Amino acid sequence: MKTTMPINGQFELIQLPYAPDALQPVISAETIGFHHGKHLQTYVNNLNALLPRSPFEGLSLEEIVKTSDGGAFNNAGQILNHNLYFTQFAAPKENNVPTGHIADAINAQFGSFEAFKEEFEKKGATLFGSGWVWLSADADGKLVITQEPNAANPLTKGLKPLLTFDVWEHAYYLDHQNRRPAHLAALWQIVNWEEVNNRL
């Protein structure tokens, strides 16, 4: 997993690898505007305000997530989570299924992509409150699905994050209101499996 270093002591809002309307109708340009342009920007601003003269000044984002707690952890965790979230998507594709090594690993471990999707969506739908559902790999390469509350990231458990769906309401409320399961089911159309393979 590549590290994210501050530039001149500050972290920057990640640039999207696609136009704000590229993920429609799965994620609207309006949601991208609020989610990326306002929510994520706020986490970046908050973390940058905490860094000067703190033990985390000069550390990578990943190191801050692994070693901090409180406000530093909440903001750094949300930046890392959102960076991984936003960069794993591409324009919608019909019958968008995994390919390459991640496809082999999913089929070997879960039996089929459909079985994996069912478990992943269930973990996302049943996470109480706000948070994230993650697909990660452990040190032996075994795939693990975890529910992570609030700003938590599997990195803190020694796992390698591969894929995540955001189940904070701001990720889906403009497009799906309170229908979290509908949001989760739709996201498969925009997963960039090449990026997930790169992370694996």
Secondary structure as GFF3:
##gff-version 3
##sequence-region A 1 200
A	DSSP	alpha_helix	29	34	.	.	.	ID=ss1
A	DSSP	pi_helix	35	40	.	.	.	ID=ss2
A	DSSP	alpha_helix	41	50	.	.	.	ID=ss3
A	DSSP	alpha_helix	61	67	.	.	.	ID=ss4
A	DSSP	alpha_helix	70	86	.	.	.	ID=ss5
A	DSSP	alpha_helix	100	110	.	.	.	ID=ss6
A	DSSP	alpha_helix	113	126	.	.	.	ID=ss7
A	DSSP	beta_strand	131	137	.	.	.	ID=ss8
A	DSSP	beta_strand	143	149	.	.	.	ID=ss9
A	DSSP	three_ten_helix	154	157	.	.	.	ID=ss10
A	DSSP	beta_strand	160	166	.	.	.	ID=ss11
A	DSSP	three_ten_helix	169	171	.	.	.	ID=ss12
A	DSSP	alpha_helix	173	176	.	.	.	ID=ss13
A	DSSP	alpha_helix	180	187	.	.	.	ID=ss14
A	DSSP	three_ten_helix	188	190	.	.	.	ID=ss15
A	DSSP	alpha_helix	193	199	.	.	.	ID=ss16
###
